[in-house]
Amino acid sequence: MMKLLFALALIAYIASVWGTYTNMRSIQEHGEMKIEQRIDEAVAPLREKIRDLEQSFSQKYPPVKFLSEKDRKRILITGGAGFVGSHLTDKLMMDGHEVTVVDNFFTGRKRNVEHWIGHENFELINHDVVEPLYIEAFSPPLVTSQYGFCGGSQLLANRWTRSITWRLPPLLPNYMYNPIKTLKTNTIGTLNMLGLAKRVGARLLLASTSEVYGGEGVEVRVARIFNTFGSRMHMNDGRVVSNFILQALQGEPLTVYGSGSQTRAFQYVSDLVNGLVLLMNSNISSPVNLGNPEEHTILEFARLIKSLVSKASDRSKYMSLSRSQIQFLPEAQDDPQRRRPDIRKANMMLGWEPVVPLEEGLNKTIQYFSRELEHQANNQYIPKPKAARMKKGRPRHN
Ligand SMILES: NC(=O)c1ccc[n+]([C@@H]2O[C@H](COP(=O)([O-])OP(=O)(O)OC[C@H]3O[C@@H](n4cnc5c(N)ncnc54)[C@H](O)[C@@H]3O)[C@@H](O)[C@H]2O)c1
């Protein structure tokens, strides 16, 4: 009996020890699970960040061609963060060249070229061309081509070629805002760039109307650029296309001065960029017109833009066209009746002509403006389109 009692006590003791042991194990396991869970919770956001970083490193850049050392050019684009300059940057980068953009962001924006930042073929320099640029000192092999797009070079050209009678060409309000700075950019800036081109033996293309830069031992190409439109254009540039698009997108009346029978011609920016590259690679040292000779009346522009925005309006809450009407305002006496570039030279000597249909270009531009309005709406700021440009107190279409 005693033995049985002893055996039972022993079994009970072993069972309790085992119970305590398994209990402790489960507490320990539970504790371990909790710790693991907490570690997991802490690490999860880090894992996500790493994934994001990996993604951002792996793609990002638009595809670029590979060019052999022999064919790859080092290209400098002053004003390359502006409207035209940034599209040229895109084209030359995608063609496989090395592009250095020099810009002081006076009217341009980093956002226009941010998709290239960090790419091995791309460099962005925040620099004012009014100051000399000794890029060759730290960046051999030397620049082989330079494109100059630091706004308003027409101003200089008009001043020099027609001496005293210069007036502001249809330039952006930004340039008018600081005409002295613009003049300095055009004179000192251009001389600085000519100096650089001469030092490094580069060919220079100027967005200008002037012939005065040749004969200094520098190979110069001169593009006379006519009205251009497309993404990244300035929203408030006061030209008829941007005005109408902004008005239509914001459901405001499209303001037409006079009957609307006066004509304008606009080229899409990709056409211009193709022309610029062809000109740069040509041996034409005299100015070449680059523009679209296809004329449309102001009223046609208004109607077309109104209907294109209307078609696109379903896709965005920022596109509310239904309220937009065409509003006729008194005629401006000095509004040019026709504006049409003569591109025969570019056509004959470069085989160039604009190919992007107006509607296609307008649709792309409408999409761009609508996205911009969305960004701005998020900050509670929506720009009003600029009124037609005032000249001698009278409005006119640009
Ligand atoms: N866009 C058009 O329809 C049009 C028509 C005719 C002529 N052009 C000419 O083409 C050129 C480019 O026009 P855009 O529409 O691209 O203008 P833009 O204002 O978008 O580009 C000019 C660029 O030059 C930069 N810049 C200005 N001053 C500078 C300085 N001192 N140093 C460094 N950078 C400077 C600006 O920040 C900007 O990025 C201009 O010379 C303009 O006169 C344009």
The ligand as an SDF file (V2000), in Angstrom:
LIG
                    3D

 44 48  0  0  0  0  0  0  0  0999 V2000
    8.4820   78.8250  -77.0940 N   0  0  0  0  0  0  0  0  0  0  0  0
    8.2660   79.5070  -78.2050 C   0  0  0  0  0  0  0  0  0  0  0  0
    7.1630   79.4880  -78.7770 O   0  0  0  0  0  0  0  0  0  0  0  0
    9.3950   80.3290  -78.7930 C   0  0  0  0  0  0  0  0  0  0  0  0
    9.1360   81.0980  -79.9400 C   0  0  0  0  0  0  0  0  0  0  0  0
   10.1540   81.8360  -80.4900 C   0  0  0  0  0  0  0  0  0  0  0  0
   11.4340   81.8190  -79.9290 C   0  0  0  0  0  0  0  0  0  0  0  0
   11.6670   81.0660  -78.8160 N   0  0  0  0  0  0  0  0  0  0  0  0
   13.0250   81.1170  -78.2410 C   0  0  0  0  0  0  0  0  0  0  0  0
   13.4720   79.8170  -77.8790 O   0  0  0  0  0  0  0  0  0  0  0  0
   14.2390   79.8980  -76.6860 C   0  0  0  0  0  0  0  0  0  0  0  0
   13.6580   78.9700  -75.6290 C   0  0  0  0  0  0  0  0  0  0  0  0
   12.3090   79.3040  -75.3940 O   0  0  0  0  0  0  0  0  0  0  0  0
   11.4250   78.5690  -74.3020 P   0  0  0  0  0  0  0  0  0  0  0  0
   10.0180   78.7210  -74.7010 O   0  0  0  0  0  0  0  0  0  0  0  0
   11.9720   77.2000  -74.0820 O   0  0  0  0  0  0  0  0  0  0  0  0
   11.6860   79.4640  -73.0230 O   0  0  0  0  0  0  0  0  0  0  0  0
   11.9620   79.0490  -71.5080 P   0  0  0  0  0  0  0  0  0  0  0  0
   11.8150   80.2790  -70.6890 O   0  0  0  0  0  0  0  0  0  0  0  0
   11.1300   77.8820  -71.1420 O   0  0  0  0  0  0  0  0  0  0  0  0
   13.4840   78.5940  -71.5160 O   0  0  0  0  0  0  0  0  0  0  0  0
   14.5730   79.4460  -71.2860 C   0  0  0  0  0  0  0  0  0  0  0  0
   15.4920   78.7780  -70.2680 C   0  0  0  0  0  0  0  0  0  0  0  0
   16.6680   79.5870  -70.0910 O   0  0  0  0  0  0  0  0  0  0  0  0
   16.9500   79.7010  -68.7070 C   0  0  0  0  0  0  0  0  0  0  0  0
   17.6930   80.9390  -68.4940 N   0  0  0  0  0  0  0  0  0  0  0  0
   17.2580   82.2080  -68.6640 C   0  0  0  0  0  0  0  0  0  0  0  0
   18.2430   83.0810  -68.3530 N   0  0  0  0  0  0  0  0  0  0  0  0
   19.3310   82.3450  -67.9950 C   0  0  0  0  0  0  0  0  0  0  0  0
   20.6370   82.6590  -67.5620 C   0  0  0  0  0  0  0  0  0  0  0  0
   21.0570   83.9360  -67.4520 N   0  0  0  0  0  0  0  0  0  0  0  0
   21.5010   81.6550  -67.2730 N   0  0  0  0  0  0  0  0  0  0  0  0
   21.0970   80.3610  -67.3840 C   0  0  0  0  0  0  0  0  0  0  0  0
   19.8640   79.9970  -67.7890 N   0  0  0  0  0  0  0  0  0  0  0  0
   18.9940   80.9770  -68.0980 C   0  0  0  0  0  0  0  0  0  0  0  0
   15.5900   79.6980  -68.0690 C   0  0  0  0  0  0  0  0  0  0  0  0
   15.6180   79.3830  -66.6960 O   0  0  0  0  0  0  0  0  0  0  0  0
   14.8430   78.6570  -68.8970 C   0  0  0  0  0  0  0  0  0  0  0  0
   15.0560   77.3670  -68.3910 O   0  0  0  0  0  0  0  0  0  0  0  0
   14.2230   81.3500  -76.2830 C   0  0  0  0  0  0  0  0  0  0  0  0
   15.3950   81.9420  -76.7870 O   0  0  0  0  0  0  0  0  0  0  0  0
   13.0110   81.9170  -76.9680 C   0  0  0  0  0  0  0  0  0  0  0  0
   13.1440   83.2880  -77.2430 O   0  0  0  0  0  0  0  0  0  0  0  0
   10.6760   80.3180  -78.2370 C   0  0  0  0  0  0  0  0  0  0  0  0
  1  2  1  0
  2  3  2  0
  2  4  1  0
  4  5  1  0
  4 44  2  0
  5  6  2  0
  6  7  1  0
  7  8  2  0
  8  9  1  0
  8 44  1  0
  9 10  1  0
  9 42  1  0
 10 11  1  0
 11 12  1  0
 11 40  1  0
 12 13  1  0
 13 14  1  0
 14 15  2  0
 14 16  1  0
 14 17  1  0
 17 18  1  0
 18 19  2  0
 18 20  1  0
 18 21  1  0
 21 22  1  0
 22 23  1  0
 23 24  1  0
 23 38  1  0
 24 25  1  0
 25 26  1  0
 25 36  1  0
 26 27  1  0
 26 35  1  0
 27 28  2  0
 28 29  1  0
 29 30  1  0
 29 35  2  0
 30 31  1  0
 30 32  2  0
 32 33  1  0
 33 34  2  0
 34 35  1  0
 36 37  1  0
 36 38  1  0
 38 39  1  0
 40 41  1  0
 40 42  1  0
 42 43  1  0
M  CHG  2   8   1  16  -1
M  END
$$$$
